[in-house]
Amino acid sequence: MSDINVEELIRTMSAQRVEALRADLAADLQAAWEKGRAAGKAEGISEGEFRGRKQGVISVAVNLLRAGTDTATVAKAAELPEPLIRKIAQDNGITLA
């Protein structure tokens, strides 16, 4: 082989290797992006479910307090500490007896 053919072969092989590395990098980045997106979506759904449950418990506690249920019973039903039930009542303008 002549020197020119060898140099051309080296350049071609180098260019092919660079393209293969770029393709691998692009695939790795895409996979990492998809994995991160899925993890973020799952975390967001979990957080939303938690907030919804929390708001539901507070809403039921407020309704029970407005209906005249004593704080100890509301605390037991809502599975929350009684001081928190009193704070919820105060925050919602409910006067406790």
N, C-alpha and C positions, 0 to 999 in steps of 0.2 A: 504494500500500500504506500502510496506517496504521502508526503507530509501534509499536503492539502486535504486529501481524503481523510486522514486521521484527525486533523483539526476539525473538519466538518462533522465527522462522526462524534467527536467529543462535544461540540456545540449542540448537535441534535439531541444527544443523550442528556446533556445538562438541561436543555429546554424542556424535554419530556419529563425529567425528574422534577423540575420547578412546577410544571403544570400539574403533575400528580400530587405534589405537596399542597398546592393551592386548592385543588379539589378536595383533598382530605381535610384541610383546614376549614373550608367552607361547609363541608358535611358535619364536622365536629361542632362548628359554631351554630349551625341550624339545629342540631340535636340538643345542644345545651340550651338554646333559646326556647325550644319546645318544652323541654323538661322544666325550665324555670317558669314558663308560662303556666304549665299544668299545676305546678306546686303553688304558684300564686293564686290561681283560680280556686284550688282546693282550700287554701288558707282563707280566702275571701268568703267562700261559702260557709266554712266553719264559723268564722267570725260573725257572719250574718245570722246564722242559726242561733248562736249564743245570744246575740243582742235581742233577737226576736223572743227567745224564751224568757230572757230577763225582763223585757218590756211587758210580756204577758203576765208574768208573776206579779209585777208591780201593779198592773192594771187590775188584776183580780183583788189584790190587797186593798187598793183604793176603793174598789166597789164594795168590798166587805166592810171597810171602815165607814163608808158613807151609809151603809145599811144599818150601822149601829153595832156591829160585831166588836167584841172587846179585843184589845190588842194582843192578849195572850193567845186567843183562838186564831186570830189572823196570822200571828207569827208561826204558830204550829202548822196551819194550813199552807202557808207560803214557804215554809221551811227557811225562814229568815229570823234573825235575832230580834227580840222585841224592841230594843232601842232603834233599830233600823225602821221598824214599822212605825214607831212614833215620829221619826224623821220624815218618812214618806207622808204621814198624815199632815205634819206641819207644812211640808213643801206644797201640798195640795189644798191647803186651807181648810183642813178638816179638824174641828175642835173635838178633842177627846174628853170623855166624862171622867 
